[in-house]
Amino acid sequence: MRHTFDPTILREYDIRGVFGETLGPDDARAIGRSFGTRVAQIGGKRVAVGYDGRLSSPILEHALVEGLNASGIDAVRIGMGPTPMLYYAEASIPDVQGGIQVTGSHNPANHNGFKAVLEGRAFFGADIVDLGRIADEGAWVSGTGQISNIAIMDAYVDRLLEGLDGVDQAPLENLRIAWDTGNGAAGPVVEALTARLPGHHVLLFTSVDGHFPNHHPDPTVESNLADLVEVVAQRSLDFGVAFDGDGDRIGAIDGLGRTIWGYQLLAIFAEDVLKTSPGATVIGDVKASSALFQRISELGGKPQMWKTGHSLMKSRMKETGALLGGEMSGHLCFADRYFGFDDAIYAAVRLMAATVRLNTSVTAMRGALPAMINTPELRFQVDEARKFAVVAEVARRLALEGAQVNDIDGVRVDTPDGWWLLRASNTQDVLVVRAESRSPEGLARLLAQADAQLAASGISRGSQFGH
């Protein structure tokens, strides 16, 4: 027996496909067998399994468990919930060596996939390629695993509440917050959590519905925050938070309805973390504003720029001992008093803690950050075989010109006007340009530089689409 996956589903950070087209129960079963084989190879025996609220998730979860069991691995089922709850289960249930969440994250309703963790570390890149190789060769171990069920949500909510430990209770009682879970898997956890949190809480779309009837669960797209903006304005709330479909990415708005972007949240959290852990390392991704890295330095922290991708971020935090890391997409990871994985619900609790500990409103903290002018991610299709070559060509030319370049993930070019970035997507046949300046004229000059470099490689941004 062997199994060959559709080559499009084995991605850099996770496994993703269109249910019924590129991804189905046979794939889930094979993923269970291959992951189970990896767990057995390290002497492991138990894997935690969870799933999100998509219509196809229970079917895929059932097949995944069958595959794990057929490799002699016991499956510990935690049921439907957000991805961070699965990470928590893997970190806290005794004698569990790995975890897999069935989730389509923020993708369209008919998509689905898997996120995995092994011995507390992100499972990605070469690990995912290896699952494909094991399946292709049929190099599975065999056995008969058992199934157990653990209701972990209450313990997870208990742990989330610890994000307020040591915070003055009185100001917490005065906070007024909106929570929009977008009919995603975070809904039941947020209901249970806010019932126990101090303060006044307004909940939006917490019923789990895989059709996503109210808006798409991607909080990095401003149009998806419209309901949150409206309720914050109508009820004069302090701030609002929103989550993606599986609860590992956060979006936020302040009391004036302004979006608080990922790097701005990271700057706010950095101030809070550095107050209690002076000199700590804080990591931002290569797409983040220069204002973030400058702010971390001003606060006495050690800023570090790293590659884009939640798995890469978590791995780098482990390597460096960083207490905080995050990226523009809203994956924010706390190793400060937490596990170091991306948990948007925990981040929301820590935003409550920060506003009290720093004794200033979220709106004031958002307003105090420098006003930078930046583009969204300007994404345009380039042939898969060509995209990395284009970045390499641009890097070579810039080196010959003596440009100030950070090549940690693509090329990020610093100039007196600000910076521009060109990188290849790890998950799509796409190149991404982003630029930031303090003036519209500076931004135009930066984009002109990027376009000139692309043109020298025979590429135009003509087919771009924002994200």
Secondary structure as GFF3:
##gff-version 3
##sequence-region A 1 467
A	DSSP	beta_strand	15	18	.	.	.	ID=ss1
A	DSSP	alpha_helix	25	41	.	.	.	ID=ss2
A	DSSP	beta_strand	46	51	.	.	.	ID=ss3
A	DSSP	alpha_helix	57	70	.	.	.	ID=ss4
A	DSSP	beta_strand	74	80	.	.	.	ID=ss5
A	DSSP	alpha_helix	83	92	.	.	.	ID=ss6
A	DSSP	beta_strand	98	102	.	.	.	ID=ss7
A	DSSP	beta_strand	111	118	.	.	.	ID=ss8
A	DSSP	beta_strand	121	122	.	.	.	ID=ss9
A	DSSP	alpha_helix	126	137	.	.	.	ID=ss10
A	DSSP	beta_strand	147	149	.	.	.	ID=ss11
A	DSSP	alpha_helix	153	161	.	.	.	ID=ss12
A	DSSP	three_ten_helix	162	164	.	.	.	ID=ss13
A	DSSP	alpha_helix	169	173	.	.	.	ID=ss14
A	DSSP	beta_strand	176	180	.	.	.	ID=ss15
A	DSSP	alpha_helix	187	194	.	.	.	ID=ss16
A	DSSP	beta_strand	200	204	.	.	.	ID=ss17
A	DSSP	three_ten_helix	222	225	.	.	.	ID=ss18
A	DSSP	alpha_helix	226	234	.	.	.	ID=ss19
A	DSSP	beta_strand	239	243	.	.	.	ID=ss20
A	DSSP	beta_strand	250	254	.	.	.	ID=ss21
A	DSSP	beta_strand	259	260	.	.	.	ID=ss22
A	DSSP	alpha_helix	262	276	.	.	.	ID=ss23
A	DSSP	beta_strand	281	285	.	.	.	ID=ss24
A	DSSP	alpha_helix	290	298	.	.	.	ID=ss25
A	DSSP	beta_strand	302	306	.	.	.	ID=ss26
A	DSSP	alpha_helix	310	320	.	.	.	ID=ss27
A	DSSP	beta_strand	324	326	.	.	.	ID=ss28
A	DSSP	beta_strand	332	334	.	.	.	ID=ss29
A	DSSP	alpha_helix	344	357	.	.	.	ID=ss30
A	DSSP	alpha_helix	362	368	.	.	.	ID=ss31
A	DSSP	beta_strand	373	374	.	.	.	ID=ss32
A	DSSP	beta_strand	378	381	.	.	.	ID=ss33
A	DSSP	alpha_helix	384	401	.	.	.	ID=ss34
A	DSSP	beta_strand	404	406	.	.	.	ID=ss35
A	DSSP	beta_strand	411	415	.	.	.	ID=ss36
A	DSSP	beta_strand	418	424	.	.	.	ID=ss37
A	DSSP	beta_strand	430	437	.	.	.	ID=ss38
A	DSSP	alpha_helix	440	456	.	.	.	ID=ss39
A	DSSP	three_ten_helix	461	463	.	.	.	ID=ss40
A	DSSP	beta_strand	465	466	.	.	.	ID=ss41
###
